[in-house]
């Protein structure tokens, strides 16, 4: 019955969801690598004996299996090749008409799919993958029906619901004995063709267990170009069937990055794009990471110094100093006297110099640096009194 088909589908879904707890973030998922795998599922048939639009009291859900190969075209698209085996069946009575069959179908198909974990809809690093697509295929099939029991006695269905070895309206009906179906489909049904092409649509959800191992739960519907799959051709509608599969796959290749590498790379990305002094050069490449705001810098992040005097252009009051000239902190070329004063101050020989008062008035900034503002002011006062 269809109810069994839905119950099995629900069971497969619960089984798949139980794997969520096994997901690991130790690796960066490589869900777009080539992959191989296999799957098992439940198949349901829709045709002359079991309409997709009407409820059937007969049991039609059977089994399926498939092998697959997946190959990525991009982050969003991948191709899939399948080798399929489907077992279709119908066992029971519909509208007082006794019909039963068991069909084995073997074939293959090719499809193209779109996946949502493509870093556009949502991240490829999510544990869940959602996909959908379709394609075409070709299958061969063999139909059999159950007409006799194990003793080769033909079934005759009576109006009282029992099966006997003689027709109900036969003169010898009183001698009929009860039979039990053995559900051994021993009689082959002759069909005009034994193969058919088909189109299919498929959608599903994938669960990534590790960077290599994944589990998919999918629904696949087959639109065949045959009306003989069930051995009955009571109308012109083509037979169809679907299945729900639980498959497991293995993705080739090693993880792109381990957990430690992911953390390290994220930290590096943060450093790579940071620019603390806002000079337009990332900190990772900035040789002068504390350049004052607004100063022009070179490719290394250091302030421009057009005349090479060691004073940045931004504060250089003499931007075109002669090559090799000795300049003060404002970038202005120093006179011989100024050079002498700097030398005496730096070597500690200025304290008792006869020109201390004169030079302290002329170069107050230099003297304050070495003697402090108090001594310089006192010397200047003494010089004024004289």
N, C-alpha and C positions, 0 to 999 in steps of 0.2 A: 504494500500500500504506500501511497505518497507520504502518509504519516511517518512510516519507518524511514523514508528518505530524509524528511525534515529532522527527525530525532537524531539520525546519524550525523547530519550536518551540524546540529547543535553540539553533539558530543565532540566532534572534531574541533569546533571552535573553542570549547572549554579546554580541550587538551592543548591547543595552541597557546591559549592565554596563560596556561600554567607555566609556560616557558619564559614568560616575561621576567620572572624573578631571577633567571639565569643570565640576563644581559650583563655585560661588563663594559666599563668605560676605560679599560686598560689600553685599548688600541683605538686608532682612528679607523673607522669602518671603510672598507674598500668594496662597497656594494656594487660598483660598476665594473669589477673584474669579470673575465669569462668564468662561467660556473657550470657544473654538471650536477645532476641529482635524479631522484626518483620519487614517485608518489603513489599513494593508494587512495581509493575513494569509493563513493556510492554513485551509481548511475540510474537514471530514470528515463523511461521511454514514453514517447507521445506519438501515436499513430492511429491506425484504424481501430485498434482495440482499446486504446487509452488516450482519449482526446485531451489536449492541453487545456481545453475549455470546459470539460466535463469531468465530474468525479467518477473514478472507477473503483469498484469494490474488489478488484483483483490486485494481486501483489505484482508490482512492476519494478521495484527497486532492486538492483543487483550490484555488481562490483566493477571496478575499473583499476587499471594500473598504467603507469607511463614512465618513460625515461626522458630526460630533457637536457638540452645544452643551451645556455644563455650567452649571448655575446653583446657587449655594449657598443653603441654607435656614438653616444654622447652621454652627458650626465643625465639627460632626461629620456633618451630613447635606447631601447635594446631589442635585439632580435631573439627569437626562441624557436628551436627545432624540437619536436616531440615525436617519440615512437609510442603509439597508444594501443592498449588492449582494453576493449569494453565488452562486457557481457550483458546483453539485454534479455529480458524475459517478461513473460506475462502468464500468470498462473491463476485461473479462477473462472467465474461465470459473470458475464455482463449481459444484462437484458435477456436472460434465459438462453443466450447463445454461448455454447461452450467452445472456447478457443484458447489455445495455449501455444507458446513457442519459446525457444531459447536460441538466441543468436550470438555467435561469437564474431567480433569485429576486430580486425587487426589492420593498422595503418600508420600513417605519419602526416605531420603537417608543419607548416612554417607560419610564424606570425610576427608582427611588429607591435611593440608595447611602449606606452608612455608611463613614466613613474613620477610621483609627486615629490619624492625626496631627492630633489635635483638642485638644491641650494637656491632655487627661485621660489617655489611654492613653500617648501620648508627644508630645513637643513638635511644634508646627506648623512650627518652624524647622529640623527635621531635613530632610536632603536626600531622604529616602525617604518615600513615601506608600503606605499599604496600604489597599485599599478592597474592598468587596463589596456586592452588592445584586441586585435583580431587577426584573422588570416585565412588560409585555405589549406585543404588537405585531400588525401585520397586513401580509401580503405577497401579491403576485401572482406566479405562476410559469408557466413554459412548459417542457414536457418534449419532448425529441427523442431519437431513437435512430438508430444507424448500421446500416442494412440492406443498402445497396448501395455498390458501389465507384464510382469517378469515371465509369465507362462505363455506369452504371445496371444493372449485373449484380448480381443478388441473391446474398447470401452463403449458402452451404450448408456447415455444419460437419460434416466426416467424422470417423469414429472414429479415424483415424490422426493426427488433430490438425491436418490441413490444411483450407483453405477452398477450395471449388470452386464452379463456376457451375451445377452440376446436383446434385440430391439423390443420396445414396449408393446408395439402392435403386432408382434410376430405370433403366429398360431401356437408356437411352443413357448410363449411367454411364461406360462406357469412353471416351466422347468428352469427358468433363469436363476442363476446364482449371483450373489453379491460379489463385486470386485472392489479392490482398493487401488487407487493410483499409486504407482511407484515413483513418479516424477523423474523417470529416466527417459530423456528425450531421444528416443531411438530411431525415429523416422525422419529422414531428410526431406525437406520441402524443396521442390524443384522451382527455381526462379529464373526469369528471363535473363537477368544479369547477376553476377556474383561480386560486383564491385560498384563503387559510387564515389564521386567527388563531393566535397562539402565545404561550407564556409563555417567559421566559428567566431564567437565573441567570448572574451574571458576577462574577468576582473578579480582582484584579490588583494590580500594584505600579507605583507611579509614581516617576519620577526627576526632580527639579527641577534644571534646568540653570541657569536664572537666575530672577529674580523674575517673569518673564513666560513663559519657555519651559519646557515640561516634556515628558517622554516617558513613555508608559504601555505596559506589557506586560500583556495580560489574556487570560483564558480565558472564553469565552461558550458556553453550551449552550442550544439552542433546542428546546423541547418543542412540536411542532406538533400541530394538530388535523386533520391530513390524512394519508391513507394512499396518496396518489397522486403524491407528489413524485417518486418513481422510476419512475412509469408502470406499476407492478406492484402488484396488490392480492391477493396470495396468502394473506394473513392479516388479522386485525382490528387488529393493532398499528399505532399511529400512527408515522409516520416522524419521525426526529429528525436533527439535525446540530449540529455544534459548530465553533468556530473559535478560533484563537489569533491575536491581533492585536498588531501593534506600531504604536502611534499617536503622533502628535506634536501638541501643543496650544499655544495662545497664550492666556495669561490677561490680561484687560484691566486697565488701571490702572497707576499708578506705584507704586514701592515705598513702603511706609509710612515707613521710615527707612533712611538710608544707614548704612554701617559706622561712620563717625565719629559720627553721631547716636545709634546704638545704644550706643556706648561712653560718650558724654556722658550719655545718659539713665540708663545703669546707675550711673554715678558720682553723678548727681543723686539717684537713688533711695536710694543708700547714705547720702548726706548728709541726705536728707529724713527718714529714719527713725532717725538717730543722735541721742543725747541724752547728751552728755558729762557734764553735771552731775547727770543723773538727777532733774531737777525736774519731769518730765512734759511739758516743752515742747521740741519738736524743735529741734536746733541752728540749722536754717535760719531759724527764727522767733524764736529766743531772743535778746533784747536784753541779757540778763545771763548769759552762757554759763558763768560760774564761780561760780554760787550754791552756798554750802556745803550739804552733804548734809543733808536733813531740813527745810530752811527752806521755809515756805509761800511760793508765788510767785503772781503775777498771770498774766493771759493772755499777757503778753509775756516771761514767764520771770524777772521781777525780784522780789526779796523784797517781801513785803507791808509797808507802812508806814502803819498805820491813822491815826495822828495827823499824818502829813505832816511830821515833824520831821527827816527825812533819816536816821533810825536804824531799821533793819529791826525788825519786831515781835519777831523771834526773840531779839534781844539788848536790846530796849528795856526798861529798868527803870522807865520812866514812860510807859506806852503811851497815856496820854490827855493829853499835854502841850497847853497852850493854843496856839491857832492863832497863828503868828508868833513863838512863844517861841524864845529861843536856848538850845540844849541842848548838853550835852557828848557825848562819844562813847558814853556809856551811855544817851543819850536823856533825861537828867534836866535840868530847867530850871536854867540857870546863874544865880547871884546876881549882883548888880552888881559885887561885889568879884571874883568869879571871872571876870567879863567883862573887868574892868580888868587882872587878872593876865595873862589870855590876850593882851590887846592889847599890854601891855608886853613880854611874851615874844616875840611875833611881830614887833614893831618893833625889838627889840634894845635896849630901854631899861631892862631889868631888872637888868643886871649890877651897877650901883652904887646901886641903889635902897635906901633906908633900911630898907625892910621885907622885904629879900631873905630873911634868915634866917627871919623869921616865916612868910612865904608858902611858902618851900621846904619847911617842915615841914608846912604845912597842905595843900599841893598837890604832893606829891613827884612824882607821875607826870608832871605838866606840866613841872616843872623838869628832871627827868632827860632828858626829850625834847630840851631845848635846851642844857643844860649838862653832861650826863653824870652818872653816878652818883657819881663821885669827888668833884667839886666840891660837889655837894649834900650828901654825907655829911660833908665837911669843915666846911661851913657849919653843919650841924646840931650837930656836935661843939663848935664855938666857941660856939654859942648856949647849949649845956648848961653849959659852963665859966663863962660869965658869970652 
